[in-house]
């Protein structure tokens, strides 16, 4: 028998081996692996990848910097920045935090500064108002000392203020006395009216 490739073996009317329908080729077989093609010829694989990446959609900006991957048969080197643990602080009501583009390891955080947190306490918030989960208890009159005053009208303008030297800081009421008015008989037989 001449030395030739055998792709099909039939013995006693029964097919023992049939390679004729096989589709394996060297470029589809992993490198260094051996097999037989549909003609029965031995082949050694030349394929250096073990997955079909033709439908992969990753871009270099979506792969961590310095890491490599294969997309559609091409080797890509990532450019995505590794930010690690990113932290930020909010110090004003109008503050916002811009999340930097890139990879985050999940341990970073953004919080309200400790100085501002110390101000968010119940006694600094009006009763019935809740700010960031803290419900206020402040009535608005803490430290207030009220004073009621009485004033007598005069011919000049008056400004009525609480007596701050005595510790008063607001007025509960101001009572304006009646304008002093007096009538008396005079020597001419008439009536003298005295106002104030």
Beta strands, then each sheet from edge to edge (+ up, - down):
strand 1: 8-11
strand 2: 14-18
strand 3: 34-36
strand 4: 42-44
strand 5: 68-71
strand 6: 74-77
strand 7: 87-90
strand 8: 109-112
strand 9: 130-131
strand 10: 134-135
strand 11: 146-151
strand 12: 170-176
strand 13: 181-185
strand 14: 191-195
sheet 1: 1+ 2-
sheet 2: 3+ 4-
sheet 3: 5+ 6-
sheet 4: 7+ 8+
sheet 5: 9+ 10-
sheet 6: 11+ 12+
sheet 7: 13+ 14-
end
